[in-house]
Amino acid sequence: MKKFLKDALTYIDDRFKLSALLEFAKKKKVPEHKHSIWYYFGGICLFLFIVQVITGILLLLYYSPSVDSAYESVQTLMSRVKFGWLIRSVHSWSANILIGAIFIHMFSAFFLRAYRKPREFTWISGFFLLLIFFAFGFSGYLLPWNELSFFATRVGTDIAGTVPVIGQSIKTFILGGPEISDVTLPRFFWFHVAILPLFTVVILGVHLVLVQVLGMSKPLSLPEDKVREVPFFPNFILKDMLGWLLILVLVGVLCVFLPWEIGQKADPFAGTPLGIKPEWYFTFMFTTLKIIPSHILFVEGEVLAILGFMVGGLLWMLVPFLDKKASKEKKNPFYTWVGAFILLYIIVFTALTYLLPDL
């Protein structure tokens, strides 16, 4: 048996050069310091994405992307397929935790100035990954074709339609027409399972290559004698895997005690129910649009808010080129305050959505 295993490992190693990869992992060093915990959220994001891929493939075996059968196929999955309810709950909960982990990863990189030279494009690729996962969340939300997802999608696309000049074109492209119809669901399905995964693989590949080539950034606030380096394998990867295990336990607990509900089937001819809101990671924008005045200096408040979010997103993406001091290994307190304000704004307005639903 030992000889068989040895021959099998030799056969595999000769063809896939696993020993060379292992040797590379042992030589690769990772900075270790008092802020090292933030490094692990990148690995957590990757792990949750893999969970999304696996559970998504399993859901594909039973899902039917048609307005006549989508809801029923999800209902069948949850009630008749063995562990179907668990697969769907894992997919939904891990998707939400993934967005949260991306936010943590992004803001920790921002406050540690990990975007500074030569890692500008690592930051930009990460920003595009955030947008893609927003699109994953938005497109996947409609697929169960239940009441909540239908009307939340209608509200979201109506908001997109208010963008000056190109708004109606964007809305028509997203929906496949002026309103949600039997064309919309298949379109969202193919966005969710084909187009967005293709973009994700390409941009995630670029992001991971940049991280490997450039390494992990060391905080500006720490002197060299406070930072030591540890091998990526096994020191760092074992701690990374511990984080994955803890996240998996969290997902399991949420699925058991708070299984993802299917709700009522969508009725396109019904009125919009009270209290409709998008997924939590869109709520800070949703609440802003609800409370902003109808007009500000002869400009529609909603249009002004959407333009503000677009410009803010662009500036956030370009922050490596705007923060000149970071590129010279210096800290600029202005950007720390800007980051703290944006983070507080997102937290407060997200909380207001749930604490004051009648706002």
Secondary structure, DSSP 8 states (H G I E B T S, - for coil): -HHHHHHHHHHHHHHH-HHHHHHHHHH-EEEESTTGGGGHHHHHHHHHHHHHHHHHHHHHTT---STTTHHHHHHHHHHTSTTHHHHHHHHHHHHHHHHHHHHHHHHHHHHTTTTSTT-HHHHHHHHHHHHHHHHHHHHHHHTT-BHHHHHHHHHHHHHHTTSTTTHHHHHHHHHTSSS--TTHHHHHHHIIIIIHHHHHHHHHHHHHHHHHHH-----TTS-GGG-EEEEIIIIIHHHHHHHHHHHHHHHHHHHHHS------B--TTS---TT----GGGHHHHHHHHHS-SEETTEEHHHHHHHHHHHHHHHHHTHHHH-HHHHTT---HHHHHHHHHHHHHHHHHHHHHHH-TT-
